[in-house]
Amino acid sequence: MALRTLKNIITGNWLGAKINAANIYYVLFIAAFIIFIIYNRYRAEELILEKRTLKKEVEILHSKHTKIQTKLMFLGTERKVAEDSTIIKLGLKLPERPPKQIIIEE
């Protein structure tokens, strides 16, 4: 009996010589389930790789944003604006004293 079972497995006839409809549906269900599991595995790996690339891209964009924001803050200082060539051509310069503060008492 063990020899017959081994022979059926080796020849590929592991369900036996007679395959009835109940076995076919079971085999089709198992095959579809295995295909679904394999697809889910590949899809999960794709999503993980996409997440890694997007995370790297976000880090790069964040560093660029920080660098540009720092540069903009430096360009917006009073001294840097006063050194601009268009301001100098107009003959404008920085005041020596700060403006007087007006305090209103109620």
C-alpha positions in Angstrom: 0.0 0.0 0.0 2.8 2.4 0.8 4.4 1.5 -2.5 1.2 2.3 -4.3 0.9 5.7 -2.6 4.5 6.5 -3.4 3.9 5.5 -7.0 0.9 7.8 -7.2 2.9 10.7 -5.8 5.8 10.2 -8.1 3.7 9.8 -11.2 1.6 12.9 -10.3 -1.6 11.0 -9.8 -1.7 11.7 -6.1 -5.5 12.0 -6.0 -5.8 8.4 -7.3 -7.0 7.1 -10.6 -10.6 8.4 -10.1 -10.9 12.1 -9.7 -14.4 13.1 -8.7 -15.9 16.6 -8.8 -15.5 17.3 -5.0 -11.8 16.8 -5.3 -11.5 19.1 -8.3 -13.2 21.9 -6.5 -11.0 21.4 -3.5 -7.8 21.4 -5.6 -8.9 24.5 -7.5 -9.7 26.3 -4.3 -6.3 25.4 -2.8 -4.5 26.5 -6.1 -6.4 29.8 -6.1 -5.6 30.4 -2.5 -1.9 29.7 -3.0 -1.8 32.1 -6.0 -3.5 34.7 -3.9 -1.0 34.3 -1.1 1.9 34.6 -3.5 0.4 37.7 -5.1 0.0 39.3 -1.7 3.6 38.6 -0.8 4.9 40.2 -4.0 2.6 43.2 -3.6 3.7 43.7 0.0 7.4 43.6 -1.1 6.6 46.2 -3.8 4.9 48.5 -1.2 7.8 48.2 1.2 10.3 49.1 -1.6 8.1 52.0 -2.6 7.8 53.2 1.0 11.6 53.2 1.3 12.1 55.2 -1.9 9.4 57.7 -0.8 11.0 58.1 2.6 14.4 58.8 1.1 12.8 61.4 -1.2 11.0 63.0 1.7 14.3 63.3 3.6 16.0 64.9 0.6 13.1 67.3 0.1 13.1 68.2 3.8 16.8 69.0 3.8 16.4 71.1 0.6 13.5 73.0 2.3 15.5 73.6 5.4 18.5 74.9 3.3 16.3 77.2 1.3 14.5 78.5 4.4 17.8 79.3 6.0 19.0 81.1 2.9 15.7 83.1 2.7 16.0 84.1 6.4 19.5 85.3 5.8 18.5 87.3 2.7 15.7 88.9 4.6 17.9 90.5 7.2 18.1 94.3 7.3 21.8 94.4 6.5 21.5 92.1 3.5 18.6 94.1 2.1 20.7 97.3 2.5 23.6 95.8 0.6 21.4 95.0 -2.4 22.6 96.9 -5.5 19.2 98.3 -6.4 18.8 99.8 -3.0 22.3 101.4 -3.3 21.4 102.9 -6.7 18.4 104.6 -5.2 20.6 106.2 -2.7 19.0 104.7 0.3 21.0 103.7 3.3 20.4 102.4 6.8 19.7 104.9 9.6 22.4 105.5 12.2 19.8 105.6 15.1 16.8 103.3 15.5 13.4 105.0 15.1 11.8 106.7 18.0 9.1 104.7 19.7 5.7 106.4 20.3 4.0 105.3 23.5 0.3 106.1 23.9 -0.9 106.2 27.5 -4.6 105.8 28.2 
